[in-house]
Amino acid sequence: RPFDELVGGGEDLYWYCQALRAGETVAAIHAAQVRYISQAGVRDFYRKGRVDHRAAARLIEPHQPTLGGLLTHGAKLGLYAARGRVGWRGARNSFAHYYGTWVEARALRRKTAPTAPLEGTHG
């Protein structure tokens, strides 16, 4: 089953949800390594993070990234890059993607937060 590139973000999550709805078994192989080859820059990964989070919000209740998680992710990426587990460019782009998801999650929470009436007003 190929990814539907017309989804416009979150193709892998969409694929996963469709497979489960079709009764298919989905397995994760945590030891597998994935290598992304992309010429995209930091801004592209930031935008992709925002789009991917928005797409996830349409399909599931997505993970809500926190500022602490963002900082931890950045520290891990710096450590991995320093040890040669990932390249510096890949670490930078991964951080930009995570930052994009964090920004979009905050924007969606603000957009859907209930507004309380002002004190002293009715209704």
N, C-alpha and C positions, 0 to 999 in steps of 0.2 A: 504494500500500500504506500504509494508516494505521498509526500507532503503536498497539500493544496497551496500553491504559491499565491493564489488569488485571495486568500484569507486576509492578507495585509498586516501581518504581525502575529506572533504566537503560533506559527504553523505547527510546531512540534506539540504544543499543548492541545491544539485543535485535533491533530492526528490521534493523539492519545485518547481524548474524550470520544471521538468517533469510533475508535477501535473497541473501547469498552462498551459503548452503546450497541455495537454490532455483535457483542458477546465474545469477542476475541480475547485471548490471554495476552497480557503485556508483561514482559519480564525486564528487569533492570540488571545489567552486568556492571557492577560497581568498579571492577578492576579494568574495565575497558578504557582505552585512552581515545580521546577525540582530538583531532587536530583541525583547527579552523584556519583556512588560508583566505585572508581578506585584505584588500587594499584600502578598505574603509578607514577613515580617521576617527579621532576622538569624538567629534561632533556627531558623526554618523552613529557611533555606538551609543552615545547619550540619547539620541533620538530613538534608536531602536529599543533601548531600555524603556522609554516612555510608552512607545507603541506596544511593546510586548506586555507591559503591565496592564495597559488599557484593554488589550485583547483578552488577557487572562481574567480580568474583572467581568467580562461578558460571559465567560464559560464556567468559572468556579469562584469560590471565595478565595482570592489570592493571598499569598503571604504578604504581611505588612512589614516592609523593611523599616528598621529603626536607625536612628543616628548612631547608636552603639554598634549595630550590625554593620553599618557602612564603614565605620572606623576600623572595626575588626577585619572586615574584608580587605580594606586597603593595606592594613598591616601584614596580613597573610600574603597578599600579592607581592608586597615589597620583599618579604622574606623568601618567597618562592623564586622571585626574579634574581635576588642576590645569590641564591644557591644554584641558579641555573635550571630550575625546574620549569620555568616559563621565561620567555623573552620579555624584556622591559616594555616593548611595544604592546605585546599581548596583555601584559599586566595593566598597562595604562588603559587599553581599550576595554578590558574586563571591568575595571573600576568605573570607567565612564558609563558603561551599560548599567551597572549596579546603581550608580548615582542617578541615572535616568529613571530607573524603577522607583527609587526612593522619592524623587521629586514628583513623579506621577501619582504615587500612592498618597502623598500629602495633598496633592491637588484634588484627587477624587474624594478623599475624606472631607476636605473643606467644602466641596461642592455638595456632598450628601449629608453634611452635619445638620441636625435639626436646629432651627433658630428659636431661641426663647424670646417671649415678648419682653419688651422693656419694662423695667420696674415702674409701677404706678400706672401702667396702661392696662386695658382690658381686652382680652381676645387677641 
